[in-house]
Amino acid sequence: MRFLRSIDLCYLVLMGIFELIYGFDQECPIDWAMYESVSKEKALIKCLLERYSNYTTVGRPVTNTSDMITVEFGLSLVQIMDVDEKNQVLETNVWYTYQWKDALLKWDPDKYDGLKKIMVPPEKVWIPDIVLYNFADTRLIEQRSALVNVFDDGSILWMPQAILRSTCAFDTKYFPFDENECHLKFGSWTHDGNQMDLQFFDNQSKFLVEDFIPGNEWDLVGNRGERNVEIYECCKDTPYLDLKFYILLKRKTAFYSFILLLPCTLLSCLTLVIFWVPPESPAKLMLGMNIFVAFFVLLLLLSESTPKAAESIPLIGAYFCLSMVMITMSTVLSTVIANMFFRGVRINRAPCWLRRLMIDGIATVLCLRSQLLEPDYKTDMHNYTRSQYADAEARYAKVRLLDNGRESKKVNVSNYNELEHNNVHGNQLGDLCLNTSFAADIRTIREILEQFKEKKAKAELKEKCLREWKVICCVTDRLFFISYLLVNVIGIVVIFFGQPDPS
């Protein structure tokens, strides 16, 4: 028995040396007497796996160590399962496609009833260690188990199914009209470019989409692939090959059109109405605050659909914020005007530079000066007419008071003359009393008129200050209106027509 075991051991050693020198034996010696009750397929599989177990699944299945094994790799996209923009993760359902040649898995079909194809478990044979580089998965196993198709010439075809979770930098700048390109990078984790040549399967440098199932949120608008040769810092003399598969996704906007776009359009139109409400109206304050709250709610809905730490914020979000800023400024301006309208002006006159800028400059450019202030000649004529009327009224008051005083004095003088008509000294004394009383009445009238003019001048100055501030506020409100209108037009052009060409 020991002698027979020694002979078997020597035979195996000699066969191993022979196979290393001249290649692997394509024949699989089988004692058919032992396999009379089974098919030749099972006998062939058992023989091939036993031979494989002798050499183990470790190491490339090549005849010579210097030989390079060529592995063709491809992907069939079945479904885009999830696009997690917050965590920057793309989840896809794909089918792998591997193809290579194994020198240990060859046989002559004529000796096995014309059998040209068998299927074996993947853990029993050598499998290329091609992995997803940009993976973002906590699972240990990402693919389903599938048998390996083995052909008589040693060709291997393996097509397992996998659920992949890969990293992808989503750009939400043009949300919800955004397009994002994601890539999946595959390559051997241990074999370099001198040991394994990695190529696209069947020269298809892109995803195969024959079995693709369209999604509800994203459309697949394009895909491509490229083969790269990387030189890493650790191994500058050794090339590493990888295959990248790119997919271009476009978001469907039907849902967001009703959730974000339509309310945004209606609120924008309603915001334009705010600037046409008179600034002193309290309704403008309430309307502005309600629209501000509505934009804030839309901003919260937008934050639920976009990453919180994105490099660029969505343009529609910037539009929401800018609208809220414009509404806030208009509301503050309306509060100032309403306070002046109902409580009066308690501040000084507007500065000279502000009057020239707003009233003489911007109001003239916006064609509002004629509507807000009367022309100069009308103002002068009005002031002239009012001054004439005031002077006439003052003269009439003076004459009436003087006449009343004179009539009273005349009565007193006549009575006095009847009593002292023969006394000359009495006449002189009466004239002196009359002149003294008349001068006192004149001084009293003058003081009353001066107080009246002073009070009237203060009222006119107050009214002028109030009118100037109202004009400035109206012009500023109109500037906000024009700015908001320009922001709307520019925002629509940028969001709808300013998207970059994906090509």
MOKA-V798009 format. One line per field, one symbol per residue. phi: phi as a letter, one per 30 degrees, with the letter a starting at -180 (. if undefined). psi: psi as a letter, one per 20 degrees, with the letter a starting at -180 (. if undefined). burial: b if it has 24 or more other ideal C-beta (glycine too) atoms within 12 Angstrom, else e. A space follows every 50 residues. Layout:
# MOKA-V798009
phi=???
psi=???
burial=???
This chain:
# MOKA-V798009
phi=.ddddddddddddddddddddcjddddcdbddddcdcbdddddddddddd ddddciddjddbdcdddcccccbbbcdcacdabcddchbccbcbcdbcba ccddcbacdddbhidcbbbbdddcbdbdddbddcdbbcddbcbddbdcdc cddjdcbbbdcbccbcdaddccdcecccbbccbccbaddbddddcbccbd dhhcdadccdcdcdcccbcdclaabacbccccddbdccdbcaccccbccb ddcddddddcdddddddddddddedcdeeddddddddddddddddddddd ddddcbddbddbdddddddedddddddddddddddddddddccidcbddd edddddddddcdddddhcdddcbdeddddddddddddddddddddddddd dddddddddddddddddddbdccddddddddddddddddddddddddddd dddddddddddddddddddddddddddddddddddddddddddddcbcdd ddd
psi=ghgghhghghghgghghghhgjrqpiqnppnihikhjrrhghhggggghg hhhhirjpqpmqgqhiqpppppprpopgqohqonhgjlpppqorpqoqpr poiimqrohhilkjpiprpqqhiirppplproglqmpiqhpiqqpqqppp rhjjppppmqqqopoqqpopokgkpjkqpppqqopqrphhpaiihpoprq pkknlrqpkhkpoqrhhqpoiqqrqqpqoqorhhmiipqpqqpppppppp qpjggihhhggghggghghhhhhgiipphiphhhgggghghghghhghhg hhhijqqilqhpqqhhghggghghggggghggghggghghghirpkrrqq qghhghggghfghghjkighhhqqrghhgghghgghhghggghgghhggg hhgghgghhhghgghhhhhliiohhhghhhhghghghghhhghggggghh hggghhhgghgghggghghhgghggghhghggghghggggggggghijpq ph.
burial=eeeeeeeeeeeeeeeeeebeeeebbbebebeeeeeeeeebbebbbebbbe bbeebebeebbbbeeeebbbbbbbbbbbbbebbbbeebbbbbbbbbbbbb bbbbbbbeeeebeebebbbbebebbbbbbbbbbbbbeeeeebbeeeebbb bbebbbbbbbbbbbbbebebbbbbbbbbbbbbbbbbbbeebbbebbbbbb beebebbbbeeeeebebbebeebbbebeeeeeeeeeeebbbbbbbbbbbb bebeebeeebbebbeebbebbbebbebebbeeebbebbeebbebbeebbe bbbebbbeebeebbbbbbbbbbbbebbbbbbbbbbbbbebeeeebeeeeb eeeebeebbeebbeeeebeeebbeeeeeeeeeeeeeeeeeeeeeeeeeee eeeebeeebeeebeeeeeeeeeeeeeeeebeeebeeebeebeeebeeeee eeeeeeeeeeeeeebbbbbbbbbbbbbbbbbebbeebbeebeeebeeeee eee
